[in-house]
Amino acid sequence: RIHVMAGRVPLGTDRAAVAGEMETTFIENLRYTADLLSQEDMIGLLEPINNRITDPRYYLNTPHHAAAILEKVGRPNLKLQLDLFHCQIMDGNLSRNLETYFPLIGHIQIAQVPGRHEPDSPGELNFPYLFELLESLGYTGYVGCEYAPKGDTLEGLGWLRSYWESRGLQHSGTSKAAK
């Protein structure tokens, strides 16, 4: 799997004025890229990145837009990389968005909103609920942790050990019942 970036609206340009041209170019580039990736049996991932905080000029900024682009491109080896941090900032409604776009999702990324820290840091998102929702939807892929840890790496992963323990799992991810 490889993250395929959408590009940025040119500096000093009105987004609406170049939207059609950017979409046409992006779709052409994605078709070309998808065809190359298919030769290597690879998946391309499109990630909407919020333009409210992270990058005001980033072209692809909502899951709705990404889904529309994926439909127009029409290549099965292109998927949605849904970063819950960006999705919450742009649209909220994470449960519905996960359910709606689940068939398109090829990768999930997480960070707490608004501080972009660990899932157990204070913020808007209820990660145990979201993880359970992903499980109930049948998600079996990886969950990428794209956050700025408040401390060192082990401290930054402490939330995962607590989550596993709350689910009756040991830190290795194996069930206590299986041991």
N, C-alpha and C positions, 0 to 999 in steps of 0.2 A: 504494500500500500504506500502511496506517495501523495503528499499534499500538493495540490495544484493551485497555485495562487491566482487570484482574479485580477490583480492590478489595481491601480489607483486612478481616480479622476485627475486629469492634469491640473497642476497648480494654476489657480486663477481662472479656471473654467467652470461654468455653471453645469452642475451635475445633470440637470434635465436637458440641457442643450446637447450634450454628448452621449446621452443614455442609449439612443438607438444605435449609433456607430460603435459604441463600446460593446453593446450586446452582440452585434453582428460579428465583430472581431473575436470576442470571447468564445462564442459558439463555434466559429471556424477553428479557432485554436484548440478548443476542447475536443472536437471531432478528430483532428489530426493527432492530438496527444493520446486520446483513447485508443486510436488505431495502433499507435506505437506501443502503448502499454499492453494491449491485448497480445501482441507478439511475444511478450515476456510473461504473460499470464499475471499481470499486475492490475491492481485497482487504483484508480485516481480518486482522490478525495477533495471535494469542494467545501471549504469552510466559510460560512458567513461570519464576518467580523464586524462588531458594532462600530458605527460611525458617530456615536454620541460621545464616547470617552476614548476608546483605544486608537482609532484611526479615522478621522473625519473624511478622509478622501478615499477610503477603501471602497471599491466598486460593489462588491457582493456583501450585503449587510443583514439580510434576514433569511430565515429558512424558507419563507414563501418564495422569495426571489430565487434562491438556490434550486428549489424544487421546479420552478418554471424553467430555469435554464437547463436542468437535467432532462426534463421532458423534451425540450426543443432539440437538445443534442442527441438524445435517443441512443445512447450507448450503455449497455448493461454493466460495463466495467468502470463506470463513473458513479460514485456514491456521495452521499452527504456526510461530511464530518461535522457533527453537531456539538458545538462547544456550549455547554449550558450557561456559562458565564455570559457569553455574547448574546445568546438567545434570551436570557432573562432581561438583559439591559434593553434590547430592542423590542421585545414583544411580551415578555412574561408568559403566562399561560403554558408553563412547561409541560404539565401533564398532557394537555390536549395536543401540543406540538409534538411531543414524543409519540403519542398514539397516531397522529396524522401522518407524520413523516417516517415512522418506523420502517416501512418497506424500503425506503431510500437510504437509511442510515448504514454507513460503513465503519464509523468510528465515533466514539463519544469522548469528549474532554470535559473536565470539571475544574471549577474554582468557585469559591464563595463570593457572592456579590454583597457589598460593593468593593471590598478591599482586595479581592483576588488572592486570598490566602487559603489555607487548608479548609476542607469541608466542615470541620468542627469549630471553626472560628465564628464569631458573631456575624450574622448576616441574614439575608433574605431566604436562602435556600435550605430546604429540609432534605438533606442527602439520604438519610435512611429510607425515607418515603420514596425518593426518586430511584434509589437502587432497587428497592422492592418492585417498583413499577417496571423498571427495565427487565428485571427477572421475569415478571408476570407476562411481559410482552415477548419473552423468549430471546432476549439479547444475550449472545454468547461471546461477543467480541471483547476486546480490551477497553478499559476506561483509562484514558490518559489524564494524568494529573498535571495541569498546566497552571500552576499557581506559584506565588512567591512565598516560600516558607518563612515563617517568622523567626525560626531558629535554624539549627542544623538539620541535616537530612533525616536522621532518626527521629528527632522531635517532630519534624514535618510529616512523618508517616505514622505518628502515634494514633491519629484518628482511625487509621485502617485496622490496627490491632484492636482498638476498642470496638469498632464496628464488627469485626469477625467474632470477637468474644460475645457481643450482644446477639449474634446469630448462632451461637453454639459451636463456633469454629475455633481452631487454634491458629496461631499466627502464620503457620505454613499454608493455611487455606484448606486443610483437611478436616473432616468432621471428627469431633471427639468420639462420636458413636462408632466410626469406622476403625478406631484405634483399639 
